[in-house]
Amino acid sequence: PHVKFLLATTDPQKLPVTILSRCLQFNLKNMNPERIVQHLQFVLEKEMVAFEEPALWQLGRAADGSMRDAMSLTDQAIAFGSGKVNEDEVRTMLGTIDQVFVYDIIAGLAAMDGKAVLDAVAALSEQAPDYSAALAELLAILHRVAIAQALPDAIDNSFGDREQILEFARSM
């Protein structure tokens, strides 16, 4: 006796006003990487797929707030990793840099050790990185360090590096 339609769109402005006026609208927010990682862990454990937690953090950040994208990327990572989700393989699949190199640069800065900074940059350059992405990552981490210095409680673990950020904030 009744028919219900469910419209899902990322661009409701393209729908005619006559349709929009008859719809209930639910605007969904992006999910933070921490929630995405938690859900990916739950799903992978239920599916009995082996995974490394740092790989899930990479997938959570790459999904940019979208659980659907996170699940798609995880499916790709499982296929790419021959049935498991491995940190190195996910990094290769996504084309991202290892954050360890960026943390080493910041550690050298915090210690005021120019040689350590140059050594970290040299190690990073051996990976043939996208330097724009590396600089963006460096800037984002330094921004979080500055926030941690002013308001340590404002730093969450949405990137999986809260303790590292707080340590940098204390040492700088």
N, C-alpha and C positions, 0 to 999 in steps of 0.2 A: 504493500500500500504506500510505502514511502521510499524515496530514493535520496541518498545523501552523497554528495560529492566532496572529495577532499582535494583541494588544490594546494600544491606545494611549489613555491617559487622563491627565488632569491631577488626577484625584481617585480614586486606587486604593482609598481607604477605603470607597467605595460598592460595590465588588465583593464578592461573598460570599467568606467565608474559604475555602470548599471550592475555589473557583477560584484564589484567591491562592496557596494552598498548592501548587498545581500549576504555578505560573508562575515564570519567571526574571524578576526585576525589574531594570530599568535606570532609574535616576533621572538625568535629564539636567539639566545646569546651564544657567543663563542665559548668553548670549553677551554679551561687552562690545561697546560701540558700535564700537570700533576694528575688531574682527573682522567685524562686520556690514558696515561701510563697505567693507572690503577685498573681501568677497564680492560686495557690490552692484556695486562697480567692475568686478570680473571678469565678472559676468553681463551688465552693460550694455555693456561693451566687446565681448563675444562676440555680443551681439544688435545691435550697432552702433546703440545709442541714445545720443544726445548727453546729457551730464549736467554739472552743476556740482558740484564736490566738497562745498561747504558744504551743498548740498541733501541729499547723502547722509548727512552728519553729522546733519542734522535728522531724517531718516528713521531712522537708527540709534538715536538717542535716543528717538524716539517708539515704536519697536518694543519697548522695554523688555526687551531680552534675548532676544526671540523672532525667529529668522530667518524663520519662516513669516509673522509679522506684518510684518516688514521687506519681504518679497517682495510681500505683498498691498498694502502702502502704496506700494511702488514702482510696482506696476501701476496703482494709482489715480493716482499722480503723473504717470505717462506719459500716461494718458488726459486728466488735467486740464491737462497741459502740451502737448497736441497733438503727442505723439510725442517729447518731450524732458523731462528732469528739471531744472527751473530752480529756483534758490533762492527767489526771490520767490513763485513759484507754489506751491511746496511749503509755504512758510510760511503762505500764504493758505489752502491746503487743510487744513493741520493746525491753523490758528488760533493759531499760536505767535507770540511777539514776536521781533523781530530782536535778537540778543544784543549787537549793536553798541551799542544804547542802554544796556544794563546795564554793558557794559565802559566806556562813557563816564562813567557815574555813578561807577564804582569809580576810574577815572582821576582824576576830580575830587576824590574822597576822598583818594586817594594824594597828590595835589598840594596838599591842604588848600586847595582853591579852591572856596569856597562858591558863587560865581557859576557856575562850570563845572558843579557838581552840579545846581544849579537849572535851568540851561539844558538839561542832559541829561534831567532829569525832565520839563521842558516838551516837549522833542522826543519823549520816550516817550509823553507823554499825548496828543499829536496822533495817535498810532496807535490810540487807543481800546483800550488793552490790558486784559487781565485782570490787575488789580493784584496779586491773590493769587499768580498764576503769576509775575509779575515779581519780587515779593518773594522767592518761593521760589527763583527763579533767582539773585537777588542773594545770598541766604543761601548757596546751594550754592557759588557762586564764591568768596565770602569764606571759606568753610570750606576750600576747596581752597587758597586763598592761605595760610591759617594753617598747613595741613599742609606746604605748600611752604617756609614759613619755618623750620619745625622739621626737616623731612626732605625736602630738595629732590629726592632720588632716588625718593621715594615717589610723586611725581606722574607719572602716565602720560599718554598722549595719547588716552585713551578718549573725550574730548569734542572733540578736534581743536584744543585751545587751550593745550597745555602751555607753549609759549614765552610766551604772554600771561600765564598764571598765574605763571610764574617771574619775569617782569618786574614784575608787581604785588607779588610777595613781596619782591623786592629794593627796591622803591621805598617800601614801607610799613614 
